[in-house]
Amino acid sequence: MASDKTTDKIGLRYGFFAGIFMIVYFLILTALGINNKEEARMAGFIFIILAVMMAIVKYKRVQGNVMPYLPGLGIGFVIGLVGSLLYGIFIMIYTSYVDAEYQNTLRTDDYFGSLSPVILCMAFALMGLVIGAFTAYILMMLYDKSGGRTADKNI
């Protein structure tokens, strides 16, 4: 039970930090005038990867140098969801109220036609969720030392 609270707490905290850093990164891109380059915008998702890595290390330290597989995946899932949802909401507000013209830039990058700000927010959330979950999955292959063994020695 305490482990679940720690997983949620760490995931939410690092997800919030990842979202804030993604927003700051976007504002820096905007100030430099390169926020219309898709490659530069997508590089912001590196903050989710970094947050997942830092959170898993923190969780492992809190748990006494033990890193169970499922809590690690859960941390990545929560960080990806929280961070990218926060970023997506910011982009939705930004394109609706601050720079409506920027929405056209995002629409030209869309391969499936025009998207509303809400759908763009959900697309960012889904992308961040996938990035966070995959990062955690890869890291858990490194940190999980069970080797796929179960508690039952006969299996």
C-alpha positions as semicolon CSV with decimal commas, in nm:
position;residue;x (nm);y (nm);z (nm)
1;M;0,000;0,000;0,000
2;A;0,277;0,245;0,091
3;S;0,456;0,142;-0,227
4;D;0,150;0,242;-0,434
5;K;0,143;0,584;-0,270
6;T;0,514;0,627;-0,339
7;T;0,468;0,523;-0,703
8;D;0,183;0,769;-0,752
9;K;0,358;1,049;-0,567
10;I;0,683;1,010;-0,761
11;G;0,500;0,970;-1,092
12;L;0,288;1,280;-1,038
13;R;0,580;1,491;-0,917
14;Y;0,813;1,401;-1,201
15;G;0,529;1,418;-1,455
16;F;0,451;1,771;-1,339
17;F;0,819;1,868;-1,370
18;A;0,840;1,714;-1,719
19;G;0,531;1,909;-1,828
20;I;0,670;2,235;-1,690
21;F;1,005;2,180;-1,864
22;M;0,826;2,100;-2,191
23;I;0,631;2,426;-2,163
24;V;0,947;2,627;-2,085
25;Y;1,122;2,457;-2,379
26;F;0,833;2,553;-2,608
27;L;0,846;2,914;-2,487
28;I;1,221;2,923;-2,556
29;L;1,159;2,786;-2,907
30;T;0,893;3,052;-2,956
31;A;1,127;3,329;-2,837
32;L;1,393;3,203;-3,081
33;G;1,136;3,184;-3,360
34;I;1,187;2,813;-3,432
35;N;0,868;2,673;-3,280
36;N;0,740;2,604;-3,632
37;K;1,003;2,333;-3,689
38;E;0,856;1,994;-3,611
39;E;1,191;1,841;-3,514
40;A;1,258;2,113;-3,258
41;R;0,910;2,074;-3,107
42;M;0,931;1,697;-3,084
43;A;1,267;1,723;-2,907
44;G;1,071;1,857;-2,610
45;F;0,953;1,505;-2,536
46;I;1,307;1,429;-2,419
47;F;1,196;1,578;-2,088
48;I;0,954;1,287;-2,040
49;I;1,236;1,041;-2,102
50;L;1,463;1,221;-1,856
51;A;1,185;1,244;-1,596
52;V;1,113;0,870;-1,622
53;M;1,482;0,789;-1,582
54;M;1,518;1,016;-1,279
55;A;1,195;0,893;-1,120
56;I;1,288;0,527;-1,152
57;V;1,627;0,595;-0,993
58;K;1,451;0,788;-0,712
59;Y;1,195;0,508;-0,660
60;K;1,471;0,248;-0,649
61;R;1,657;0,451;-0,385
62;V;1,339;0,497;-0,176
63;Q;1,265;0,123;-0,192
64;G;1,607;0,020;-0,065
65;N;1,775;-0,045;-0,400
66;V;1,496;-0,278;-0,516
67;M;1,310;-0,198;-0,836
68;P;1,000;-0,409;-0,900
69;Y;0,888;-0,432;-1,262
70;L;0,524;-0,318;-1,248
71;P;0,575;-0,010;-1,030
72;G;0,848;0,099;-1,272
73;L;0,610;0,067;-1,564
74;G;0,344;0,252;-1,367
75;I;0,581;0,539;-1,296
76;G;0,659;0,576;-1,666
77;F;0,291;0,563;-1,755
78;V;0,197;0,831;-1,499
79;I;0,486;1,060;-1,593
80;G;0,406;1,035;-1,962
81;L;0,038;1,103;-1,905
82;V;0,075;1,389;-1,656
83;G;0,363;1,562;-1,834
84;S;0,220;1,548;-2,183
85;L;-0,135;1,628;-2,070
86;L;-0,007;1,939;-1,894
87;Y;0,186;2,033;-2,208
88;G;-0,114;1,956;-2,430
89;I;-0,342;2,176;-2,221
90;F;-0,086;2,456;-2,245
91;I;-0,070;2,418;-2,625
92;M;-0,451;2,416;-2,642
93;I;-0,468;2,742;-2,444
94;Y;-0,178;2,891;-2,640
95;T;-0,333;2,816;-2,980
96;S;-0,679;2,929;-2,869
97;Y;-0,597;3,256;-2,695
98;V;-0,235;3,365;-2,743
99;D;-0,137;3,276;-3,100
100;A;-0,425;3,141;-3,306
101;E;-0,203;3,148;-3,617
102;Y;0,023;2,885;-3,459
103;Q;-0,266;2,641;-3,486
104;N;-0,228;2,656;-3,865
105;T;0,138;2,559;-3,828
106;L;0,036;2,254;-3,629
107;R;-0,233;2,166;-3,881
108;T;0,015;2,162;-4,169
109;D;0,220;1,905;-3,976
110;D;-0,086;1,685;-3,935
111;Y;-0,095;1,399;-4,182
112;F;-0,465;1,327;-4,138
113;G;-0,626;1,665;-4,197
114;S;-0,719;1,944;-3,964
115;L;-0,734;1,896;-3,588
116;S;-0,906;2,106;-3,326
117;P;-0,708;2,233;-3,024
118;V;-0,873;1,971;-2,801
119;I;-0,776;1,687;-3,035
120;L;-0,422;1,829;-3,053
121;C;-0,411;1,822;-2,672
122;M;-0,519;1,458;-2,671
123;A;-0,266;1,373;-2,943
124;F;0,015;1,525;-2,734
125;A;-0,110;1,334;-2,429
126;L;-0,115;1,005;-2,619
127;M;0,233;1,062;-2,760
128;G;0,374;1,145;-2,417
129;L;0,200;0,845;-2,264
130;V;0,355;0,613;-2,521
131;I;0,700;0,770;-2,480
132;G;0,680;0,743;-2,100
133;A;0,557;0,383;-2,106
134;F;0,820;0,271;-2,359
135;T;1,097;0,443;-2,167
136;A;0,989;0,270;-1,846
137;Y;0,961;-0,063;-2,028
138;I;1,317;-0,032;-2,159
139;L;1,454;0,081;-1,823
140;M;1,278;-0,199;-1,638
141;M;1,456;-0,452;-1,857
142;L;1,775;-0,302;-1,716
143;Y;1,665;-0,270;-1,352
144;D;1,448;-0,581;-1,300
145;K;1,682;-0,853;-1,177
146;S;1,423;-1,131;-1,142
147;G;1,511;-1,268;-1,486
148;G;1,148;-1,361;-1,543
149;R;1,151;-1,603;-1,250
150;T;0,835;-1,651;-1,050
151;A;0,795;-1,729;-0,682
152;D;0,712;-2,092;-0,767
153;K;1,041;-2,276;-0,829
154;N;0,864;-2,564;-1,012
155;I;0,761;-2,350;-1,307
